[in-house]
């Protein structure tokens, strides 16, 4: 792997390699001395054009635990907010000797542009681009699913398991990354959303089951896991009006509460990429229940991002 830009082009072999490496990284984080010397002397830049405290901190923790030098570069208050282009920024990072750039951008395709432009020679990791992709989020979700639902998970995929992704599919880069990755790993994918929050053409896909209420999905499938998506009002014109009648109606048809959670099999898990709109897409009872793995997703994110940085940077070193 040269870059990690999306899950559409991620092979099954590379996906399992990242998950297996993340399992090794997670094991090192249970030791008293958690820092590894693997990327000593390497420089990782967090280039964030959008605010995302938890993702930036997760990547920063991952790089530092591998002993890399970390530079946090925020668009706000920098020359970027004064009109400097992505190209000029990339050339600056190249001059600074960045070995890897973790980029989060409001525009879909920005990470791919940075990786393929020739402006810089470092590795690019997509930390979220517009409504397109967020590959490390999908990988940490798959890692969490595998740890809970697959016996002896190392080397294994998610064959035969069924996962529902519920809510704002249209604006969600989490859904955009999870759906292809889950299919690559052999899982069955169920999508639950109002028609107004489905991407164009999704209803024509034969490899995905689509339902227009959460109750219908629970009636039709024995789910091994359910991922509740945040309603992204900031990406909706009018803050959500036009996409669904009201918050109350959305909760009535698509919200996960204790009653709906109890209709799932006993082993099924509840996921959410965060931050949560408690009381809208998920109730406090569901979010805080023993079957919720939402807090664990955060800690697993560090291990998956450690694995991604390690495979890109240390893998390059081994190939030289």
N, C-alpha and C positions, 0 to 999 in steps of 0.2 A: 504493500500500500504506500502510495506517495502522499495522498491527502485523505481526509475523512470529510466528505462533503454531503453525502446523502446515504440513504439505505436502499434506494432503487438499484444502484450499481454495486452494492456490497454483496460479495459472493457468500454462499452458505459457509464455505470453508473459512473465510476471513471473519465472518460474524461469530462463528464458534470459537475461533482462535482468540478473538477479543474477549469473549465471555469466559473462556478458560483462563486467560491471562488475568482477567479481573478477579477471578476466584483466588488466584495466587496472591494478587495484590491485597485482597481483602484479608487473607490469612496473615500477611505481614502487619496489618493495621491492628491486630489483636495482641501484638507483642508490646513490651514496655518501650522498646526503641523502635519507633515506627518509620524513621527516616531511612531511605535507601540511597546509596551513592550513585545510582545508575546514570543519571543525567547531569552529573556534576560538570560544570563548564558550559553547559548549554543554556540558551536564553529563550524563554517563552514569553511572548507578548499577548496580553489580553486586550484585544481591540474591540471596544464596545460602543456601537453607535446607538444602542438602545439600553435603557436601564434594565438590569436583571441581577440583583444582588446575589441571589442564591446560586445562579449558574456561574457568575464570575468568581465567587468565593470558592465554589467547588473545584473549578479549574485551577485556581490559585493554590488551593490546598494540595491538589493532585501533583502539580508541578513542583511545589516546594518539598513534598514528601519524597520526591525522586531527586532532590538536591539540585534542581534547575534554578537558574536566576529568573525571576519573574518581574516583568514590567507591566503595570496596569495603565492602559491608555484609554481615557474616556473622551468621547467626542464633545461632550458639554464642557465649555470653558476652555477648549483647546483651539488650535488653528483650524480644526475641522469645522467648528461652528462659525468660523469666519469665512468659510467658502473653500478651504483646501479640498482638493479632489481625492478620491480613493487612490488614484494613481500616485499622486504626490505623497500621500501617506505611506503607500507601499514602498516607494523608493526611499523614503526616510527610514522605514523599518529595515530595509535591506542594508542601508548604510550603517545602521546600528548593530548589524550582525544578528538579527533575529533568526533563530533556527526553526521556530514554529510560531505561527500566529493563530490564536483562537479568536475568531471574528463573529460578532453578533451584529446584525444589520437589519434595518427596517425594510430593505428592498429584497425581494425574492431574487435569488441568483447572484447576490453580491459575493458570497464566498467562492462560488465557482469562477466568477470573474477574476477575483484576486488570485486564485490558484492557477488559472490558465493564461493569464495575461502576459506572463514573462517579465512582469515588473519586479518580482522578487523570487528568490530561489528556495526560500524556506517552505516547510510543510504548512498546510492550512487545515484547520479543524473548524467546521461549521458549528457554531454555538447557537444557531437559530437565524434564519434569513426570511424575513417577512412572514408570509403564510405558507412557506414552502416546506422546509425541513428543519429538524433538530435531531440529528442522528445519535448523539450520545444519550439523549433522553430516551429514545427508543431502545437503545442497547441496555441502559440501566433498568428499564422496565422489563425487558426480556430476561436480564440477569436475575431480577427479583422474582419473576414468575418461575424461572427454572429452579431457583433455590427452594422454593416452597412446594412445587408441584411435580418435580422430576426426581426420582430416586437416583442417587449417584449421578448428579447432574453433569459432572465434568465430561466433555466430549459429546454431550447429548444436545439435541435440539428440542423442539416443542411439538413433535409430531402428535397429531390427534387431539390435542387440547383445544378448547374453544374459549375465545375471549370476546367480550363485548366492549366496544368503544362507544361511549354515550355522550351526545351533546353537540357542541359547536364544531362539527367536522369541517365546515367550510373555511373557517379562519384558523384552524389549528394545525400548526406545523408538527405538533406532537402526534396527531392522528396521521398526518402526511408521512411521517417517518415510521410510525408503528405498524401501519397496515402493510406496507411492502416487507418490512422485516419479519413480522409474524408469518406472512405467507412464505417467505424464504425459509423460515425455520420449521415449516410444516404444520403450523397451527391453522385452525378454522377461525375466520374473522366475522363477527356480527357487528353491524353498524346500526346505531339507534339515534335518530335525529328527526326534527321536523324537516319537511321537504325544502324549506327555505334555507336550511343550514347544511345542505348536502352539496358537494362540488358538482359542477356540470359533468354529466356523463356517468356518474357513479351508479345511478339506478340501472344502467345498462350492463354493469359488470356481473358476470355469472359466478365469479369466484368469491363473492361476498354476499352474505345474507343481510338484507336491509329491513328494518322495522321502524314504524313511525310512532310507537309508544314503548316505554320500557316494560310495561306489563305484557305486551305482545311478545317481546323478546324473551322474557322470563317463562312465558307459557310454551314457547316454541323450542327452546334450547336448554340443555343442561350445561350451565356455564362453569368453567373452571376459574375464571377471573373476570372482573368487570372494571373498566377504567372510566372514571367520570372526568370529563373535560371541563375546564373553566369556561364559563360564558365570557367571551372576550368583547365586552361592550366597547372598549376603546377602538376596536377595529371595525365596528359597525356604525354606519351612518345613523345618527339619531340615538345612539347609545343602546340599540337593541330593538327599538320600535320599528316595525315592518318585518322583522325576522320572526317574532312570536308576539302574541297578543299582549301578554303581561308576564311579569316575573312569577306571579301566582300560578298562572296557567302553565308556564314552563315547568315549575316544580311539580305540579299535579301530574303532568304527562311524562316527565323525564327525570325527575329528582329521585335519588336513591335515599330511602329512609329505612328505618329498622324493619318494617314489615316486608318491604321488597327484598331487603338483604336476607331475611330469614327464608325466603322462597328459593334461595340459591342452595346448592349442595353444601354440606358441612365443611368440605375442604376448600371451597372457593374463596378467593382473596379479593380485596377491594383496593384499587389503586387510584391515585390522582397525581398529576404532575405538579400541582401547586402553582401559585397560591390558590387556596380554596375560597369559593363564595359559600360559606356555610349558610344553610337555610335556603339556598337557591338550587344548585345542582346536587348538593349532598347535605344530609342532616348531621348534626353533632353526634347522634347515636351511631350512625354508620361510619363517620370519620374516625371516631375514637374507639370503635369496637375491636375486640381481639383479632378479628380477621382482617382488619385494616393494616396494610403494609406501607402506608404513606410516609411515615417517618423513616422507615427502613430504606425507602427509595432514595432519600437524601444521602444517607451514608453509603449506599451502594453506588451512588453517582460518583463519589470520589474514587472508588476502586475502578470503575469503568473508565473514568477519565485518566487515571494513572496508567491503565492498560493501553489506552489509545495513544497517549504521549510516548509511552515506552516502546510500543511497536513501531511507531513512525520514526522516532529519533534513534533509539538504540538499535532498531532493525536496520536503519541506514548505515549506522556505524559498523555493524557486523558484515554488511555487504561490501564495505570498502576494502 
